[in-house]
Amino acid sequence: MEQPGRQAVGARSQRPVCRNEQVGLAAERGETLRSGGACNGRRSGESPGAAAALPFGNRRSEEATSMNGRFGNRLRRSFVVLTLLGGIWSALIPGGGTAQASTVDLQLYRLDFDNNGTAADIVPGNAQIRIESKDMAQETKTNGTSASASGSFARLSAASGENVSASAELSGDAKNEIVRQLNRLAPGHWELKIEFDFDMVSNGNDSQPRPSLLFRIYGQSAVVGETGTKELRIVNVQNIGGMDTRGDDSFSHYTATLPIDVYAAVDAADNGNGLFDQFLAGSFTSSQVQVTMRSLPEAAVPMTVDIDNIRIGASSEDANRPTDLVFDQPTRIRVGETAELSVHLQGLTDSGDQPLAGRSVEFAVYAPSSTEQVLGSVLTDVYGLAAIDFTPPDIGVYTIEARYAADVSEQEAAASATADLIVASAWTTAPALLRVSDAVSPGKLMTIYGDGFDGASGVMLSAPDHLDELFPPSGAIEAQIVQIDPEGNYVVARMPASAAAGTYGIWVSNGYGWSRPILLNAARPQWISENIAAAGLTVTVVGRNLDGSEFGSRKHTAVKLVSGAESYPANVIRVNPFAVEFRLPPPSKLPLGEYEVWVANDGIHYRPLEEEQTLTVVAKGDDPLGLSVAWAYDFAWDNEFDVTDYGADGADVLDDTSAIQGAIDAASAADGGVVYFPAGNYRISQLELPADVVLLGRNRASTYLTYVPPAAATVVELENWTVIRSTSEEGSQGLARLTLTMDSDADDKPLPNQFLWLGNSWNPDYSTDQTAEKLFLKDFALDYRYERGPWSKSGVPGYIGIEAKGHVLIADSVFKGFAPNPTSSYMREYVQVLNNTFDTTAGNVYLTSRYVTVRGNDVHRSDPSVDYAKQGIFTRGPSYVADNHIVNTGSLSANDGEIVSVENYRGGLKMLGIVESAGTDTVTLVPKRDENGVILGGSGNNDWSLERRPWGDWHIVIVEGRGMGQYRQLDEYLGDATYSVTVPWDIVPDASSKFAIVLPNKMVTTYRNLGENNGNTFQLYGDTIDAVLAGNISIDGEGFYAHSIYLERPEQNDSRFAVAYYTRVEDNVVQGVSWRSNVGTITFMALNETDDPFAYQIYGADIKGNEIDGIHDSSRLMNRNYYNGIAVGSLHNAVKPTRNAVKNIIIEDNDIRNTDRGITIGAPGPQMESNASYLSTKHASAIGGTVLSGNAFSGVDREVVNDYGSDVLIDP
């Protein structure tokens, strides 16, 4: 909490605080200061080592790494365990006591259930425990002196019954905090101490109660030659029985200590005590604090224990106190401007981190292509603040380092910190415009993106017929400027309420003149669902602004096909704001050939596809199954092979495998054909399916292929079985009008690993290696038991695998059973999943492809009490997921429950870093590297090659600096850290620009889906660009979530920088909350796991026109990761951020009812917000540039909570 009269961390002093002022302020506060020190100057003339022009040479390349990154394969782990068994407390020492003057006392963790955390910080270790938050006054509790106690405490109760063992432990976040503080311990001898208040309410047995406390830490052993995991126990134990009186409602205080030695190097120690208590500094990896309660066989009353004031500390007489330097948010400046650089110095004490005054902090700078230069040294003021001015000589990304040297007299360890300062080129021209918000109605807000907006002075709109003019024409109307990005990347304006709805040209001015105009509300066709079509077939165009009625104009959408100078109108048959379905005219009106597709939403202003796709029109052919795709014409429909002609009999109980395989082989030998199954039940063990073969039955209700597990097969063989498997790398395979099932007499046998595998063999590097095309399931059924049955492998059995280059159709089919989903589906492009039913116990519909359409499906999972992982629909991008119904996702224990998810989990980052230079269509890069010089990236993609890509195509995204927000597909690696891009830059990046190379989930649309009774959200989970969640309904689910993450984990080859750029969450409904979390939300979250935010993770989000109707029962709003209502937050699990990770959020015209919160800005989530230690050590504002307008609240406890966000405007 901010102290009265004190600047909050992150604020800047207004002027230097000199020594005499420090002494005076300290005296007022009852403090003393160390001697010495001059005026705490921050100008170069007031500090030694004044800033000067920096020489250019090789730039230092030192990146922060995680602990495992430092030690690599040499990591050897040991652990120390302190066990306090069943009231066995001879190792317990009464708390309190006064430390010697030379003793360093530290607080590593504190949980008092009032100001520091709640009962939610204790989590179940098993299902036998009950955890409650209780009030001392209501429970008439007293302390050790019989005085009345106040506040909250935690009650732990074992389940009723005999021989019950119930456990609870500190949460994962608490464990991480303990580890973080342990890793701050300097080399030396330390006494670890755990203390708490404890009251045994009932013990279940008078003679031998056995509650126990386990405190355990893990780290790398520093003992010479020591390896492996070891355990140290306190063995001098006594019974707890007389140390706390059961049922007296009085807390007693207990303390236990455990010595450890911390060393600076490996193989450096062996104190000869035979214990494994000697650790390498900074190597601690995990911790555990667990309470276990046991009832004996004769016990009738379950054990209940009350706990309060848990505190973990450390003390030393020969080690230094840990210190930290924390940068304030650095400012992005233009070259020639002066930046004020400031840090806070704090030291860990017995009451947590406290500011250190009167200490000397040295500042140094590493300029682009330059060595270190020291700027000077500055004394900290009474708040631990030190600051200095710096005027960079050139553009680029500068690394600023602050250093505090170890001070033996104060027993304080050394500390250092770094932060980036972006110095952009001076903008001396009119603004450059990149894009503008979609679907803007009169009177509503919009964001215009580009550069040069700092100092923006005007926004004008005119008719769209003046785009060639240098200035807004006469009659143009002015839009109100609402917010200007201080870094110059965007301006928020309000479209005049008096303007007519429609398409406009838009101009922006600054002190140098007017920009070139761009179009507002013009159609943005992005991609098409198929690239081959014929007369009479339909094709869907997916994009933005496709229906003028979305922004109050008229519905007049038109499509034309363009070849050179010729264009041909198409017949539009369905339109919504995000998709247009059109039918191809007959050959007399549309010649065969290759065409561009253009769309207008007003019948006048046509625009081409944003993706580089064309539509090839071919001659119409045979399509007897009604696949409605042009590639259906390539099958040999007239070549039919009846399985009964080869000896199969659907009326007997004999195995038909050989006969059916004979028919399949005959069709393959005849260059393809249809293998036909008359009505009947055909028993099979395994079939091999070559290219150009279709398996066709009479219909689903009368033709069955029944899998009978081979009697001679082993369990291992059956668990790796595929019933029908492709033997071709070419594809051209399909199944229609039949049901694939499993013998009902084989319930004691494992399900096969896959019932069906089509296309290429397994290879998740599908985008470069897959070759199969033209695969379909039409009017097909996969129907088997709902129980998993015997299964010893990991993973989900009984699924469908599809590997293909493209052109895949799954339509009008039914999938029933344990997990008959297309789970392992790695496809390159052009996939349609239409009008299917998935009625399953577990699994997901997982479609890794671009240009994927998922429409009209019913996805129904089993009840959540059936505890298998259950999810809905997963896609990547570009994708269109619309009009689906998803029910019952989520299980009791798994990390699952997604309703519709666009996910880029791992492997989507190639590299991130700084732009060295760029040309019109090239860019030269300086990537971040680990301490071994390896490029930081993910899953083996962290090199310069563009060949390997697990999906999609590699794109470079400018994530900060000049040209921010642009993304381009990489075309070719030219050598010397240089790529070419497929489309020239609109704004050429420079040395002030930061980049990430990712496989983006771009142009994704989740529209008009219904989710009911789900354990998770509709979500955008990483590397989404230009994504839409619109018109969806979540009933009794968590709602909607957009995620970004920054994580450096080189030791696992799993570094990530996942962005969420240009996101629309609009016109959705959240009704009720999830059964699992009691949350109903729309949340954007920036997660930082490793370091200070590298650049902007979330940029440009519109949260508009949504309805949220939650619950007002606060008893259900517990143990939540997200806030109810609308939230834009950041969570930092490594360090307190010094800069923003999120900017440009518009929250407009939302209706929020009956919930505890309305709109929350900048907070970390309910669990972390209740953790005072987290808030003081790790949390600070990382949210900037937010505008709230026109939102309505009813029955909301706290309408707008803005405790952390910066630059937030409310109803401007």
HUBELLIN-V32171 format. One record per helix or strand. SS is the DSSP state (a for helix, b for strand). FROM is the first residue (numbers start at 1). TO is the last residue. If there is no record, write none. Layout:
BEGIN
SS	FROM	TO
SS	FROM	TO
END
This chain:
BEGIN
a	19	28
a	44	46
a	67	74
b	77	84
b	92	92
b	104	111
a	119	121
b	122	124
b	129	135
b	142	142
b	148	148
b	152	158
b	165	170
a	172	182
b	188	202
b	212	221
b	223	223
b	250	250
b	252	263
b	269	269
b	278	280
b	286	294
b	304	316
b	321	321
b	323	327
b	333	334
b	339	349
b	352	355
b	360	366
b	372	379
b	385	390
b	396	404
b	407	407
b	412	412
b	415	424
b	432	436
b	445	451
b	458	463
b	477	484
b	490	494
b	504	510
b	513	514
b	518	520
b	524	528
b	532	534
b	538	544
a	548	551
b	558	563
b	566	569
b	571	576
b	579	583
b	593	600
b	607	608
b	615	618
a	630	634
b	640	642
a	643	646
b	655	655
a	657	669
b	673	677
b	680	684
b	687	689
b	693	697
b	703	707
a	715	719
b	722	726
b	731	736
b	739	742
a	744	746
b	754	759
a	766	769
b	773	778
b	781	783
b	799	811
b	814	817
b	822	834
b	837	840
b	843	855
b	858	861
b	870	875
b	879	882
b	885	887
b	900	903
b	909	918
b	922	927
b	929	929
b	935	935
b	938	938
b	954	960
b	967	975
b	978	981
b	994	999
b	1001	1007
b	1010	1012
b	1017	1021
b	1024	1030
b	1033	1035
b	1039	1047
a	1050	1052
b	1054	1054
b	1056	1058
b	1060	1066
b	1069	1071
b	1081	1088
b	1098	1104
b	1107	1109
a	1114	1116
b	1125	1132
b	1142	1148
b	1151	1161
a	1166	1169
a	1172	1177
b	1183	1189
b	1192	1201
b	1206	1210
END
